[in-house]
């Protein structure tokens, strides 16, 4: 019984850590996309 509870606890902690990592990666990708968009807008305005 103790082994089962330990394994379930470890599985839950791993799942929570993975969700946090994926969320952080999504935020980083979003910031990168925003930086590219801002740069493209700056270049477009400098052309006109």
Buried (B, 14 or more C-beta within 10 A) or exposed (E): EEEEEEEEEEEEEEEEEEEEEEEEEEEEEEEEEEEEEEEEEEEEEEEE
